């Protein structure tokens, strides 16, 4: 049995031969398994000749392009871990990732070379896909990569400011692929016969570990879009021959808002797999477009160790149900309703991430008492079905992106006229949640639209666009405890209807990437 991502790909390529492995419509690319293996093998030779090998780490800023997958496979064959880079990151985010991750090389699109060089400040090599510079120190390990070896380092927003790096092994990815293929029911996958279309980003766990691994391990074709294009979505689905699609909650909402067209039923899709569809849209989407949306739950940290999907009836459509725990254990904190998960009593961490990079304390804190603390409040129905209720942690989830409130607050507090700030989630009909900043000014600073635009512009300059506040509300004071900690629970009623507040300004139109 394969013990690395590359080995799994190599085994399938040996069987599948000329069968299509990857289609990328935006690049006009169609690549068979055999040809892809040849390209990967040549890339691996170039990296090896340049001195890269087991134990090294390489950052990839290659967006949703074929190069990302080919370079990942080539590096994985040598035991090199990849660090995917969010293309929306700004200078400070890039600097943190490059400094914190321990990469010795970043392979970057030509248009981003100078930006990455500035962020690296000469500490690591920056190269395009055609020119791989010689590796520096340390020398690679001499042992062969295996299932426990590091495959990738994925950065995800948590509750403590700057993004944390999740250490993900080859075993993590292989288990994720096997989990997906084992689901059955409404999510049955045919070996060698599927075409899975996804617009989701390759710097996230869903695209890397779910869709990619499922197709590699089943011999199917991955249809990777550069991003979600609503106006051409159904044309892309039909032309690609997609049999499965992956989605996030914002996509059904947008598609339901489009005018009816013939192409929306001219497809071969059997199911969609994703998360966070608005309960009010779920049944309407299935009735209009003719296939079920299978809601699922997982975190980058949990992987296949605790991944849950509503792939069998009853799915309790319209209740935020994400299925029943069939391959993991769950329990609930009595006081809060927070869901705790583990793989099993005998092997609680099997299939989970290996920990947070350079943060042992945070890793162990997340695993208090032998259970992983998810931060999600969940209700369990009488039939065992699990229904998402709320997020307990200080995290905002906007269009599938997790945003740490503390990170945004830290940036806004750099403005010298801001005395206090609390960042909270405001409900948003399209994106699930939107970032809302409650700001107290100092020294008589204006509380007007110009000041709100200054907050927005400062955040857009220093953070990924989606982290910037969509709403900026000026307040006289923020409620605090006796130790001066802001009581965010008392601010949440403000977020229920930001447009109705005085001194609150809508900045959402400024967040276009």
C-alpha positions, 0 to 999 in steps of 0.5 A: 500500500502506498505510504506517500501522496506521490506513491499513491499517484504513481500506483494509479498512473501505472494502472490508468495510463492515458486516462485523464488525470487533470483538466484546468479549463482556465489554462486549456490544460488536459493531462493524462496520468502517464504524461503527468507522471512524466512531468512530475518525474522530470521536475523531481529530477531537477529539484534533486539535482539542485540539492532538495530532498527529504526534510526540506520545506518549499513554499508554493504560490502557484494559485489553482494552476497545474503547476501547483499539483505537479510541483507538489507531487514532485517535491513529495516524491523526494520527501520535501514538504510543501507550504501552500501560500494564500495568493491574497496574503499581503506583505506582513502575512507573507513575511510571517509565513516565510519566517515561521514555516522554515522554508528554504525556497519559495516557487512563485508565479512571475507576477508575484516574484518581487512581492515575495522577494520583499517579504523574504528580505533575503532570508530564503530563495525566491524562484519561478517555476522554470528556474530552481536555484541550488538548495542551501542548508541544511542538507537533506535527510538520507532516509526515505520518506514514509507515511508519518513524514511531513507532507504539507504545512497549511496555515489556518486562522485560529483564535490567537492572532497570526495564522497557525501552521498545521503539520499534515503528514502523508498519512493524513492525506492518504486517510482523507482520500480513503475516507472520501472513497468509503462514504457510499450512500449519496456520495458513492464514488465509481473507481475510474469513472468520476470527474470532480469539478472544484473551484476551491483553493489549493491552499485549503484542506478541502481541495488538497486532501479531499478532491485531489486525493479522492480522484488520485486514489480512485483514478478519476479526473480532477477538474480544477477551476481557477476560481468560482465564476457564477456567470459561466459555472453551468457551462463549465460543469456541462463542458467538463462532464463533471459528475461531482462538484465541491462547493461552499455555502456562498455558491448555492446562494449566488447560483440561486440568484441567477436567471434560469437557463437551460445549461443549469440542468444540462449536466451529469452531476450526481452530488455536490459535497461541501459545507455551510449552505444557507438552510433557506437555500438547501431544498430550493437548490436541490429542486432547481438544479437536480442533485443533492448538496451533501453537507459535511463537517471537518477542520484542517486539524481533524482531517479524516480522523473526525470528518462527518458527512450527511451522505445518507437519509435522513439529511434533515435539509434546512437544519444545518445538519451535517450527518452522523458520526460513523467513523469517529467519536463525539461528545459535548461539553455540557455547559456550552454545547461545544463538540469534542471529537477523536478518532477512537478511544484506542487511537484518538489522534489517528488521521488528525494533524500532527500539531501546530508548528512551533506551538506545542502549548496550543497543540496540547491545549486543543487536545485537553483530556484526550479529545480535540476541542473544536470550538463549534457548538453543535446540537445532536438530534434524537437519531444521532444527527449533528446540527451546527449551531454556532462558533464558540471561538473568536473566529469569523467564517466568511465565504469559507475563510476562517478569520481570527478576530485578534489578527484584525484587531491588532492591525486596526490598533496600529492606527494612532487615533484608535483607542479600542476595537472589537472585531465580531461576526455580522450575519451576511445573507450571501457570505454567511458572516461578515467582519464587523469592527466596533471602534472607539476613537481617541483625541476627538478623532472623527467618527465618520465615513472618511474614518471608516474608509481609513480603517478599511484601507489600512486593513486592505493594505496589510491583510488579505482582502477578506479579513478587512471589516465589511462594517465599521461601527464607531461606539462611545465605549465597549463593554469590559470586565473588571480586568478590562477584557472586552465582553464581545457577547454584549456586542453581538446584538449590534451585529444583527442589523449593522445598517440600522446603527448610527455611526456604522458604515458599510465597507463591503464594496471595498473588499473586492480582491 
